[in-house]
Amino acid sequence: MDEKIKPRLNASIDTEISENILNEFKVFIKTVPANRLNRNLRKMLSDYLFYNMDALPIDFKDLLKDLYWLHELLDEIEGSNVVS
C-alpha cells in the first residue's frame, strides 16, 4: 500500500484475551500453514477484484486495511520459528 498504514485501535484493546481464544489461535497457526493461507487469501482477493471491480462495496477500503494487517500477521508467523 502506498501510504504508511497505521492500525486503528480496536475498541476492546484493554480487554484481556481469554485463554480459550489464545489456545484456539495456537491450534490454528499450528494447523493451517501461514504461507498457504496467505497465498490463498491473495488469490481470492485478486479473483474478487477481477470480477467485481466495477461494483466494490463502499467499505472496501476497510476490507483492504484488515487484509493488510492479516497478511502482516501471516508473514510474521511464516517467518518466525513459532510454527514447526
C-alpha positions in Angstrom: 0.0 0.0 0.0 1.3 3.5 -0.8 0.6 5.3 2.4 2.0 4.2 5.7 -0.6 2.1 7.3 -1.5 2.8 10.9 -3.7 0.4 12.7 -6.9 1.9 14.1 -7.0 0.5 17.6 -9.7 -2.0 18.5 -12.3 -0.7 20.9 -11.7 -3.8 23.1 -7.9 -3.3 23.2 -7.9 -3.1 27.0 -9.8 -6.4 27.3 -7.8 -9.4 28.2 -7.7 -12.2 25.6 -9.2 -15.3 27.1 -7.2 -18.4 27.5 -9.6 -20.3 25.2 -9.0 -17.7 22.4 -5.2 -17.9 22.8 -5.4 -21.7 22.7 -7.5 -21.7 19.6 -5.2 -19.3 17.9 -2.2 -21.6 18.8 -4.0 -24.6 17.3 -4.9 -22.5 14.2 -1.3 -21.4 13.5 0.0 -24.9 14.0 -2.7 -26.5 11.8 -3.0 -24.0 8.9 0.2 -23.3 7.0 0.6 -19.5 7.1 2.2 -19.3 3.6 -0.7 -21.3 2.1 -3.4 -19.2 3.8 -1.6 -16.0 2.8 -1.3 -17.1 -0.8 -4.9 -18.4 -1.0 -6.3 -15.1 0.5 -4.4 -13.1 -2.0 -5.7 -15.3 -4.8 -9.3 -14.9 -3.5 -8.8 -11.1 -3.4 -7.4 -11.0 -6.9 -10.3 -13.1 -8.2 -12.9 -11.0 -6.4 -11.4 -7.7 -7.7 -11.3 -9.1 -11.3 -15.0 -10.0 -11.3 -16.3 -7.1 -9.1 -14.0 -4.1 -9.8 -17.0 -2.1 -11.1 -19.1 -2.7 -8.1 -16.9 -2.7 -5.0 -18.7 -2.1 -1.6 -18.3 1.4 -0.1 -16.4 0.0 2.8 -13.9 -1.8 0.6 -11.0 0.4 1.9 -11.7 -1.0 5.4 -11.6 -4.5 4.0 -8.2 -3.8 2.4 -6.8 -2.5 5.6 -8.0 -5.5 7.5 -6.5 -7.8 4.9 -3.3 -5.9 5.0 -2.9 -6.5 8.7 -3.9 -10.1 8.4 -1.2 -10.6 5.8 1.3 -8.8 8.0 0.4 -11.3 10.8 0.7 -14.3 8.4 4.1 -13.0 7.1 5.3 -12.8 10.7 4.0 -16.3 11.6 5.6 -17.7 8.5 8.9 -16.0 9.2 9.1 -17.0 12.8 10.1 -20.2 14.5 6.7 -20.3 16.3 5.2 -22.8 13.9 7.1 -26.1 13.4 
